[in-house]
Amino acid sequence: MHVLIAANWFFDPIVNALWQVVSGINVPIKNLGWSMIVLAALIRLVFWPFNTAQFKAMLNMQKIAPLIKHLQARYKDDAQRLQQETMALYKEHKVNPLAGCWPMIVQYPVIISVYYVVLNHRNVFENQTWGWIGTALSQSLAHVTLFGQPIVAQSLAHADLVLVILYALSMYLSVRYVSMPATDPQQAQTQRIMAVVSPVMLGFFGWKYQWPSAMVLYWFAYNMFLMGQQFYLLRRYHQPLAVIDSEHVIT
């Protein structure tokens, strides 16, 4: 099937390749819902080195944050000198401020492509079930609606409120408890606010625009695997911290 992303030569090969991978995974599994979860796990494994590099870069930046603050206070009236001293500090500590960005840039095309994998093959997901979706339970709740839409999907091609809520909850837990702890009180406060605002917005848009549950299931699984990796990296490279501890900072 031709990919339906108009005039997008860059994403087309990625979308088609991902669909081939999903189709291959689905041969032994015979369930596209579980196949999307396996795909999420495989992508996390492929990008594991990139995320580790990103985490280490953020860790290095956090370690020199107090030194940067000292420079900002010392050269607050001399922007050119501040820039020179900051670059010298980066060089001395072998820190690249852009190193935390490129791993995400590399992964971004795949994140976008999975969205189109589901949309372009939505008819294939139409008859697919997973968990409670498409079961007798979902059929019995078909008359229960929210804003005119059934709250439980009848197939992976339709929106499911439970999955949207689970995904939003996973986003909250990820930002609130598994993200790199902030060293600055203002940054920590912003992080706590974003932990609430981001999931609420995602949940709202996910339901408003009726995201297919296959796509939300993939993102939910991807986020859970990401949380597992982040927790592992925190335990390995960060100073010891509690299982639930977003206030711990590097000293």
Backbone as CSV, one residue per row, in Angstrom:
resi,resn,N_x,N_y,N_z,CA_x,CA_y,CA_z,C_x,C_y,C_z
1,MET,0.844,-1.199,0.000,0.000,0.000,0.000,0.875,1.243,0.000
2,HIS,0.552,2.164,-0.849,1.337,3.388,-0.933,1.106,4.250,0.308
3,VAL,2.182,4.786,0.845,2.086,5.627,2.030,1.425,6.950,1.668
4,LEU,0.507,7.370,2.532,-0.329,8.523,2.214,0.205,9.834,2.754
5,ILE,1.514,9.989,2.805,2.078,11.251,3.243,2.467,12.012,1.986
6,ALA,1.692,13.001,1.638,1.869,13.696,0.371,3.217,14.393,0.305
7,ALA,3.912,14.180,-0.818,5.165,14.866,-1.121,6.153,14.789,0.032
8,ASN,6.240,13.634,0.668,7.172,13.485,1.775,8.121,12.339,1.490
9,TRP,9.143,12.617,0.712,10.095,11.593,0.310,10.934,11.099,1.478
10,PHE,11.070,11.929,2.525,11.922,11.544,3.649,11.248,10.504,4.542
11,PHE,9.966,10.726,4.867,9.283,9.839,5.801,8.758,8.563,5.148
12,ASP,8.486,8.602,3.862,7.913,7.444,3.182,8.703,6.155,3.414
13,PRO,10.024,6.144,3.177,10.776,4.902,3.385,10.727,4.409,4.830
14,ILE,10.762,5.353,5.790,10.729,4.966,7.205,9.379,4.354,7.550
15,VAL,8.296,4.985,7.079,6.951,4.484,7.358,6.774,3.096,6.764
16,ASN,7.199,2.923,5.518,7.061,1.620,4.866,7.899,0.557,5.558
17,ALA,9.112,0.929,5.966,9.989,-0.023,6.655,9.388,-0.449,7.989
18,LEU,8.846,0.524,8.742,8.231,0.202,10.030,7.026,-0.706,9.854
19,TRP,6.244,-0.461,8.788,5.097,-1.321,8.548,5.539,-2.744,8.219
20,GLN,6.623,-2.882,7.491,7.157,-4.205,7.184,7.610,-4.911,8.466
21,VAL,8.214,-4.148,9.356,8.645,-4.724,10.640,7.437,-5.180,11.445
22,VAL,6.410,-4.319,11.525,5.195,-4.681,12.265,4.553,-5.930,11.658
23,SER,4.483,-5.971,10.350,3.885,-7.126,9.671,4.681,-8.390,9.958
24,GLY,6.015,-8.266,9.968,6.850,-9.419,10.277,6.673,-9.887,11.708
25,ILE,6.598,-8.940,12.642,6.374,-9.289,14.049,5.030,-9.977,14.222
26,ASN,4.053,-9.523,13.439,2.689,-10.027,13.595,2.507,-11.447,13.059
27,VAL,3.447,-11.929,12.265,3.323,-13.294,11.709,3.258,-14.340,12.816
28,PRO,4.212,-14.339,13.763,4.096,-15.329,14.848,3.125,-14.914,15.954
29,ILE,2.986,-13.599,16.185,2.162,-13.128,17.310,0.675,-13.145,16.961
30,LYS,0.354,-12.792,15.731,-1.032,-12.803,15.233,-1.947,-11.866,16.023
31,ASN,-1.402,-10.752,16.453,-2.193,-9.718,17.113,-1.455,-8.400,16.957
32,LEU,-2.045,-7.460,16.228,-1.350,-6.211,15.934,-1.140,-5.340,17.175
33,GLY,-1.994,-5.530,18.172,-1.800,-4.783,19.414,-0.493,-5.169,20.081
34,TRP,-0.286,-6.473,20.280,0.952,-6.943,20.881,2.136,-6.685,19.954
35,SER,1.897,-6.716,18.646,2.972,-6.433,17.692,3.453,-4.997,17.831
36,MET,2.535,-4.047,18.082,2.924,-2.657,18.291,3.733,-2.505,19.585
37,ILE,3.396,-3.289,20.599,4.152,-3.248,21.850,5.561,-3.788,21.637
38,VAL,5.670,-4.892,20.885,6.992,-5.451,20.570,7.803,-4.448,19.747
39,LEU,7.140,-3.770,18.806,7.820,-2.747,18.015,8.389,-1.653,18.918
40,ALA,7.595,-1.220,19.896,8.054,-0.190,20.831,9.298,-0.663,21.582
41,ALA,9.300,-1.934,22.004,10.459,-2.485,22.718,11.688,-2.536,21.815
42,LEU,11.496,-2.946,20.566,12.614,-3.032,19.630,13.213,-1.654,19.354
43,ILE,12.341,-0.655,19.171,12.826,0.696,18.900,13.580,1.245,20.108
44,ARG,13.088,0.938,21.310,13.805,1.368,22.511,15.196,0.740,22.555
45,LEU,15.305,-0.531,22.172,16.604,-1.199,22.173,17.539,-0.591,21.130
46,VAL,16.991,-0.289,19.950,17.803,0.298,18.886,18.357,1.655,19.316
47,PHE,17.519,2.437,19.975,17.925,3.788,20.366,18.524,3.850,21.769
48,TRP,18.751,2.695,22.389,19.310,2.679,23.737,20.622,3.471,23.821
49,PRO,21.589,3.262,22.914,22.839,4.037,23.004,22.621,5.541,22.857
50,PHE,21.674,5.942,22.008,21.413,7.363,21.814,20.858,7.995,23.089
51,ASN,19.922,7.280,23.731,19.339,7.820,24.955,20.352,7.837,26.099
52,THR,21.241,6.849,26.114,22.288,6.843,27.132,23.219,8.030,26.944
53,ALA,23.570,8.313,25.686,24.426,9.467,25.393,23.737,10.770,25.781
54,GLN,22.440,10.857,25.501,21.677,12.051,25.864,21.642,12.227,27.380
55,PHE,21.428,11.132,28.089,21.363,11.187,29.552,22.694,11.653,30.138
56,LYS,23.802,11.101,29.623,25.120,11.482,30.136,25.408,12.951,29.851
57,ALA,24.983,13.422,28.675,25.196,14.825,28.337,24.433,15.735,29.294
58,MET,23.188,15.368,29.607,22.386,16.152,30.546,23.005,16.110,31.941
59,LEU,23.546,14.962,32.294,24.182,14.813,33.604,25.403,15.720,33.716
60,ASN,26.210,15.757,32.648,27.396,16.622,32.650,27.011,18.091,32.727
61,MET,25.958,18.466,32.001,25.503,19.853,32.047,25.013,20.214,33.439
62,GLN,24.370,19.264,34.087,23.843,19.530,35.421,24.969,19.688,36.440
63,LYS,26.042,18.955,36.242,27.166,19.032,37.177,27.848,20.394,37.158
64,ILE,27.906,21.012,35.966,28.592,22.306,35.878,27.620,23.479,35.990
65,ALA,26.337,23.202,36.223,25.342,24.270,36.336,25.709,25.308,37.400
66,PRO,26.185,24.902,38.590,26.568,25.923,39.586,27.706,26.815,39.098
67,LEU,28.644,26.240,38.327,29.760,27.029,37.806,29.279,28.050,36.777
68,ILE,28.305,27.635,35.956,27.741,28.554,34.968,27.013,29.693,35.669
69,LYS,26.293,29.379,36.731,25.601,30.425,37.497,26.598,31.422,38.080
70,HIS,27.734,30.892,38.534,28.763,31.772,39.091,29.295,32.719,38.018
71,LEU,29.512,32.194,36.809,29.983,33.032,35.712,28.947,34.084,35.334
72,GLN,27.689,33.686,35.324,26.612,34.621,34.970,26.537,35.771,35.971
73,ALA,26.758,35.465,37.232,26.736,36.513,38.246,27.980,37.403,38.155
74,ARG,29.106,36.791,37.831,30.369,37.529,37.784,30.461,38.446,36.572
75,TYR,29.954,37.963,35.426,30.064,38.739,34.182,28.686,39.164,33.658
76,LYS,27.805,39.510,34.555,26.450,39.864,34.155,26.402,41.132,33.298
77,ASP,27.444,41.972,33.410,27.468,43.209,32.636,28.404,43.132,31.429
78,ASP,28.932,41.952,31.180,29.863,41.776,30.060,29.481,40.496,29.307
79,ALA,28.568,40.633,28.357,28.046,39.467,27.639,29.126,38.738,26.859
80,GLN,30.041,39.489,26.245,31.092,38.854,25.454,32.029,38.038,26.333
81,ARG,32.416,38.600,27.463,33.307,37.876,28.388,32.589,36.654,28.959
82,LEU,31.299,36.805,29.246,30.518,35.677,29.766,30.504,34.534,28.759
83,GLN,30.313,34.865,27.483,30.302,33.835,26.457,31.657,33.140,26.345
84,GLN,32.725,33.914,26.403,34.073,33.344,26.317,34.359,32.423,27.497
85,GLU,34.019,32.877,28.693,34.282,32.080,29.888,33.414,30.810,29.923
86,THR,32.195,30.953,29.423,31.306,29.787,29.383,31.842,28.728,28.428
87,MET,32.298,29.160,27.246,32.858,28.220,26.277,34.131,27.574,26.831
88,ALA,34.920,28.351,27.554,36.129,27.806,28.175,35.775,26.763,29.231
89,LEU,34.697,27.029,29.960,34.238,26.080,30.971,33.783,24.771,30.326
90,TYR,33.036,24.891,29.229,32.616,23.698,28.503,33.822,22.884,28.048
91,LYS,34.820,23.592,27.532,36.011,22.908,27.021,36.789,22.248,28.148
92,GLU,36.911,22.946,29.275,37.649,22.405,30.419,37.021,21.124,30.940
93,HIS,35.696,21.118,31.002,34.995,19.947,31.545,34.537,18.973,30.447
94,LYS,34.930,19.253,29.210,34.604,18.388,28.065,33.097,18.173,27.963
95,VAL,32.366,19.276,28.002,30.908,19.243,27.932,30.452,19.890,26.632
96,ASN,29.546,19.206,25.944,28.952,19.758,24.719,27.488,20.072,25.003
97,PRO,27.102,21.346,25.049,25.708,21.695,25.386,24.696,21.198,24.370
98,LEU,25.140,20.875,23.159,24.233,20.382,22.121,24.132,18.863,22.115
99,ALA,24.967,18.196,22.916,24.986,16.732,22.896,23.684,16.124,23.390
100,GLY,22.937,16.879,24.199,21.673,16.353,24.708,20.531,16.483,23.724
101,CYS,20.766,17.179,22.601,19.695,17.423,21.630,19.700,16.448,20.470
102,TRP,20.889,16.112,19.956,20.931,15.322,18.727,20.343,13.920,18.870
103,PRO,20.451,13.238,20.041,19.802,11.917,20.121,18.294,11.996,19.899
104,MET,17.665,13.066,20.391,16.225,13.226,20.183,15.922,13.538,18.731
105,ILE,16.783,14.325,18.094,16.583,14.665,16.689,16.650,13.408,15.824
106,VAL,17.563,12.501,16.165,17.705,11.251,15.416,16.445,10.401,15.529
107,GLN,15.823,10.399,16.711,14.652,9.552,16.945,13.353,10.164,16.429
108,TYR,13.343,11.462,16.236,12.117,12.160,15.875,11.449,11.604,14.616
109,PRO,12.192,11.321,13.531,11.530,10.775,12.339,10.793,9.468,12.597
110,VAL,11.342,8.632,13.472,10.683,7.360,13.785,9.405,7.604,14.570
111,ILE,9.454,8.547,15.523,8.263,8.869,16.319,7.124,9.339,15.416
112,ILE,7.449,10.209,14.459,6.444,10.700,13.521,5.958,9.584,12.608
113,SER,6.874,8.739,12.167,6.531,7.693,11.202,5.569,6.667,11.779
114,VAL,5.713,6.338,13.055,4.793,5.375,13.664,3.363,5.902,13.615
115,TYR,3.198,7.195,13.777,1.880,7.826,13.690,1.246,7.528,12.330
116,TYR,2.040,7.666,11.272,1.513,7.442,9.934,1.382,5.957,9.599
117,VAL,2.169,5.122,10.247,2.010,3.673,10.055,0.590,3.260,10.410
118,VAL,0.110,3.767,11.537,-1.245,3.420,11.973,-2.297,4.098,11.092
119,LEU,-2.127,5.383,10.815,-3.124,6.097,10.018,-3.230,5.531,8.604
120,ASN,-2.104,5.226,7.997,-2.121,4.746,6.612,-2.647,3.323,6.481
121,HIS,-2.617,2.565,7.581,-3.103,1.189,7.557,-4.247,1.009,8.558
122,ARG,-4.994,2.064,8.731,-6.085,2.043,9.715,-7.108,0.961,9.396
123,ASN,-7.310,0.686,8.107,-8.267,-0.357,7.734,-7.807,-1.730,8.207
124,VAL,-6.494,-1.936,8.294,-5.967,-3.219,8.776,-6.232,-3.366,10.276
125,PHE,-6.135,-2.253,10.994,-6.371,-2.288,12.439,-7.866,-2.327,12.778
126,GLU,-8.718,-2.166,11.784,-10.152,-2.074,12.007,-10.723,-3.312,12.693
127,ASN,-10.217,-4.490,12.344,-10.748,-5.737,12.906,-9.843,-6.335,13.977
128,GLN,-8.879,-5.549,14.444,-7.923,-6.064,15.428,-8.378,-5.740,16.848
129,THR,-8.153,-6.693,17.736,-8.516,-6.535,19.147,-7.255,-6.593,20.000
130,TRP,-7.399,-6.102,21.224,-6.298,-6.194,22.197,-6.864,-5.928,23.583
131,GLY,-6.459,-6.764,24.550,-6.940,-6.561,25.911,-8.455,-6.537,25.967
132,TRP,-8.994,-5.427,26.450,-10.449,-5.260,26.540,-11.054,-4.727,25.244
133,ILE,-10.207,-4.248,24.348,-10.678,-3.627,23.109,-11.182,-4.694,22.136
134,GLY,-12.409,-4.508,21.680,-12.990,-5.444,20.730,-13.549,-6.712,21.353
135,THR,-13.622,-6.756,22.679,-14.154,-7.926,23.370,-15.635,-7.731,23.678
136,ALA,-16.219,-8.755,24.314,-17.623,-8.660,24.706,-17.834,-7.506,25.688
137,LEU,-16.815,-7.235,26.513,-16.909,-6.128,27.469,-17.042,-4.797,26.735
138,SER,-16.204,-4.580,25.727,-16.275,-3.325,24.983,-17.598,-3.201,24.238
139,GLN,-18.116,-4.308,23.759,-19.403,-4.273,23.062,-20.540,-3.930,24.015
140,SER,-20.436,-4.430,25.247,-21.486,-4.138,26.230,-21.455,-2.675,26.671
141,LEU,-20.285,-2.015,26.492,-20.146,-0.608,26.887,-20.218,0.330,25.689
142,ALA,-20.613,-0.179,24.545,-20.635,0.623,23.321,-21.576,1.817,23.433
143,HIS,-22.602,1.701,24.278,-23.575,2.786,24.402,-23.092,3.889,25.347
144,VAL,-22.003,3.628,26.095,-21.470,4.626,27.027,-20.556,5.562,26.253
145,THR,-20.895,6.841,26.235,-20.140,7.796,25.420,-19.659,8.983,26.245
146,LEU,-18.687,9.683,25.686,-18.184,10.933,26.254,-18.006,11.901,25.104
147,PHE,-18.712,13.018,25.158,-18.724,13.987,24.058,-19.137,13.332,22.742
148,GLY,-20.074,12.396,22.865,-20.619,11.761,21.673,-19.798,10.611,21.133
149,GLN,-18.694,10.247,21.805,-17.836,9.166,21.341,-17.833,8.028,22.364
150,PRO,-17.903,6.763,21.900,-17.826,5.625,22.832,-16.521,5.664,23.608
151,ILE,-16.595,5.410,24.906,-15.384,5.503,25.722,-14.488,4.282,25.556
152,VAL,-15.049,3.170,25.090,-14.266,1.950,24.886,-14.244,1.625,23.399
153,ALA,-13.060,1.432,22.848,-12.913,1.167,21.418,-13.396,-0.238,21.072
154,GLN,-13.965,-0.347,19.885,-14.408,-1.653,19.396,-13.318,-2.335,18.569
155,SER,-12.264,-1.594,18.237,-11.112,-2.155,17.529,-9.928,-1.218,17.731
156,LEU,-8.755,-1.649,17.301,-7.559,-0.830,17.447,-7.549,0.373,16.524
157,ALA,-8.501,0.450,15.627,-8.577,1.595,14.718,-9.311,2.769,15.340
158,HIS,-9.944,2.559,16.507,-10.757,3.599,17.128,-10.144,4.050,18.448
159,ALA,-10.568,5.213,18.898,-10.047,5.781,20.136,-10.596,5.044,21.347
160,ASP,-9.751,4.906,22.363,-10.153,4.250,23.602,-9.763,5.147,24.771
161,LEU,-10.759,5.561,25.549,-10.519,6.503,26.642,-9.594,5.923,27.703
162,VAL,-9.729,4.628,27.980,-8.884,4.007,29.005,-7.414,4.084,28.601
163,LEU,-7.122,3.772,27.343,-5.745,3.844,26.862,-5.207,5.269,26.894
164,VAL,-6.055,6.223,26.512,-5.642,7.630,26.535,-5.280,8.043,27.954
165,ILE,-6.081,7.625,28.924,-5.809,7.964,30.329,-4.526,7.287,30.801
166,LEU,-4.339,6.018,30.432,-3.121,5.302,30.820,-1.880,5.969,30.233
167,TYR,-1.995,6.399,28.983,-0.860,7.073,28.344,-0.560,8.402,29.041
168,ALA,-1.599,9.164,29.339,-1.408,10.435,30.036,-0.791,10.202,31.415
169,LEU,-1.236,9.155,32.110,-0.689,8.837,33.431,0.790,8.460,33.323
170,SER,1.136,7.685,32.301,2.540,7.299,32.114,3.404,8.526,31.824
171,MET,2.834,9.489,31.098,3.568,10.724,30.835,3.819,11.483,32.138
172,TYR,2.809,11.553,33.000,2.957,12.229,34.281,4.057,11.582,35.114
173,LEU,4.010,10.261,35.236,5.000,9.544,36.035,6.399,9.715,35.458
174,SER,6.488,9.719,34.129,7.785,9.862,33.473,8.406,11.225,33.751
175,VAL,7.616,12.293,33.575,8.137,13.643,33.771,8.371,13.927,35.248
176,ARG,7.457,13.456,36.086,7.497,13.805,37.518,8.562,13.034,38.289
177,TYR,8.737,11.759,37.973,9.570,10.925,38.826,10.787,10.288,38.150
178,VAL,10.813,10.214,36.832,11.899,9.501,36.174,12.766,10.416,35.314
179,SER,12.352,11.675,35.136,13.180,12.613,34.401,14.387,13.010,35.249
180,MET,15.392,13.566,34.569,16.573,14.042,35.286,16.174,15.097,36.318
181,PRO,16.468,14.867,37.607,16.119,15.857,38.630,16.794,17.194,38.367
182,ALA,16.085,18.272,38.656,16.602,19.612,38.409,17.433,20.083,39.605
183,THR,18.482,20.830,39.298,19.324,21.388,40.370,18.834,22.758,40.802
184,ASP,18.122,23.438,39.929,17.649,24.783,40.210,16.203,24.728,40.713
185,PRO,15.878,25.400,41.816,14.510,25.359,42.358,13.457,25.808,41.355
186,GLN,13.785,26.827,40.562,12.826,27.312,39.570,12.605,26.263,38.479
187,GLN,13.685,25.615,38.050,13.563,24.549,37.063,12.761,23.371,37.625
188,ALA,12.989,23.069,38.893,12.250,21.978,39.527,10.754,22.287,39.568
189,GLN,10.424,23.548,39.864,9.020,23.958,39.889,8.406,23.852,38.494
190,THR,9.157,24.292,37.480,8.686,24.189,36.097,8.476,22.733,35.709
191,GLN,9.386,21.874,36.140,9.279,20.450,35.848,8.022,19.866,36.465
192,ARG,7.707,20.276,37.683,6.497,19.770,38.344,5.242,20.250,37.620
193,ILE,5.261,21.499,37.147,4.104,22.032,36.416,3.916,21.285,35.099
194,MET,5.017,21.073,34.375,4.950,20.373,33.099,4.509,18.928,33.274
195,ALA,4.820,18.353,34.434,4.408,16.970,34.704,2.890,16.844,34.715
196,VAL,2.210,17.941,35.032,0.743,17.940,35.060,0.172,18.453,33.745
197,VAL,0.731,19.551,33.246,0.183,20.198,32.050,0.318,19.307,30.814
198,SER,1.489,18.731,30.607,1.724,17.917,29.400,0.770,16.728,29.292
199,PRO,0.619,15.903,30.342,-0.322,14.786,30.233,-1.766,15.222,30.016
200,VAL,-2.165,16.319,30.673,-3.535,16.807,30.497,-3.766,17.220,29.046
201,MET,-2.803,17.920,28.462,-2.935,18.338,27.071,-2.959,17.136,26.135
202,LEU,-2.068,16.174,26.372,-2.034,14.984,25.527,-3.338,14.206,25.623
203,GLY,-3.839,14.071,26.843,-5.101,13.369,27.018,-6.249,14.082,26.330
204,PHE,-6.265,15.404,26.423,-7.326,16.186,25.786,-7.284,16.030,24.272
205,PHE,-6.107,16.224,23.682,-5.991,16.133,22.231,-6.195,14.693,21.745
206,GLY,-5.720,13.734,22.545,-5.892,12.342,22.161,-7.347,11.949,22.044
207,TRP,-8.165,12.485,22.950,-9.586,12.158,22.896,-10.328,13.052,21.907
208,LYS,-9.982,14.313,21.882,-10.657,15.254,20.986,-10.499,14.838,19.522
209,TYR,-9.282,14.422,19.163,-9.011,14.068,17.771,-9.076,12.561,17.529
210,GLN,-9.547,11.835,18.544,-9.825,10.411,18.390,-8.631,9.635,17.816
211,TRP,-7.505,9.741,18.516,-6.330,8.993,18.089,-6.621,7.502,18.112
212,PRO,-6.276,6.762,17.069,-6.500,5.306,17.059,-5.811,4.649,18.249
213,SER,-6.480,3.696,18.860,-5.921,3.071,20.060,-4.635,2.308,19.771
214,ALA,-4.430,1.840,18.525,-3.178,1.170,18.174,-1.999,2.113,18.350
215,MET,-2.192,3.356,17.942,-1.138,4.364,18.070,-0.907,4.716,19.531
216,VAL,-1.968,4.909,20.291,-1.835,5.244,21.709,-1.214,4.077,22.473
217,LEU,-1.567,2.850,22.092,-0.991,1.671,22.728,0.515,1.630,22.507
218,TYR,0.940,1.936,21.285,2.378,1.974,20.994,3.061,3.038,21.845
219,TRP,2.502,4.245,21.882,3.126,5.326,22.639,3.148,5.014,24.134
220,PHE,2.085,4.384,24.629,2.049,4.006,26.045,3.155,2.991,26.352
221,ALA,3.266,1.958,25.500,4.307,0.951,25.704,5.694,1.571,25.581
222,TYR,5.868,2.426,24.576,7.151,3.094,24.357,7.535,3.906,25.588
223,ASN,6.562,4.607,26.153,6.828,5.429,27.328,7.173,4.579,28.544
224,MET,6.519,3.433,28.688,6.825,2.548,29.806,8.239,1.992,29.684
225,PHE,8.633,1.603,28.477,10.002,1.128,28.263,11.011,2.248,28.496
226,LEU,10.648,3.464,28.090,11.519,4.616,28.315,11.695,4.869,29.805
227,MET,10.615,4.755,30.564,10.698,4.935,32.009,11.632,3.909,32.630
228,GLY,11.551,2.663,32.144,12.441,1.622,32.646,13.897,1.956,32.375
229,GLN,14.184,2.442,31.169,15.551,2.813,30.830,16.020,3.999,31.657
230,GLN,15.157,5.001,31.807,15.537,6.184,32.570,15.834,5.826,34.026
231,PHE,15.015,4.953,34.584,15.248,4.550,35.972,16.581,3.807,36.087
232,TYR,16.869,2.960,35.103,18.144,2.241,35.089,19.317,3.216,35.017
233,LEU,19.202,4.219,34.144,20.282,5.195,33.991,20.449,6.044,35.248
234,LEU,19.332,6.401,35.870,19.405,7.162,37.118,20.131,6.359,38.193
235,ARG,19.819,5.078,38.273,20.446,4.240,39.289,21.927,4.014,38.996
236,ARG,22.280,3.976,37.708,23.670,3.667,37.341,24.579,4.884,37.344
237,TYR,24.105,6.009,36.796,24.969,7.161,36.595,24.703,8.312,37.553
238,HIS,23.523,8.334,38.157,23.170,9.416,39.060,23.558,9.019,40.468
239,GLN,23.627,9.995,41.378,23.842,9.660,42.771,22.651,8.844,43.273
240,PRO,22.842,7.996,44.298,21.750,7.155,44.806,20.503,7.970,45.107
241,LEU,19.361,7.444,44.698,18.105,8.134,44.936,17.025,7.118,45.217
242,ALA,15.959,7.571,45.828,14.855,6.680,46.129,14.127,6.323,44.845
243,VAL,13.286,5.295,44.909,12.515,4.882,43.744,11.613,6.015,43.288
244,ILE,10.982,6.694,44.221,10.156,7.862,43.912,10.824,9.077,44.555
245,ASP,11.547,9.849,43.748,12.281,10.975,44.303,12.626,11.945,43.182
246,SER,11.800,12.957,43.008,12.067,13.959,41.965,12.774,15.178,42.538
247,GLU,13.064,15.181,43.820,13.682,16.355,44.431,15.195,16.187,44.597
248,HIS,15.668,14.937,44.422,17.089,14.690,44.627,17.900,15.431,43.574
249,VAL,18.988,16.058,43.990,19.835,16.800,43.040,21.286,16.356,43.234
250,ILE,22.076,16.626,42.224,23.505,16.315,42.297,24.180,17.350,43.164
251,THR,25.037,16.893,44.077,25.744,17.814,44.975,27.234,17.810,44.628
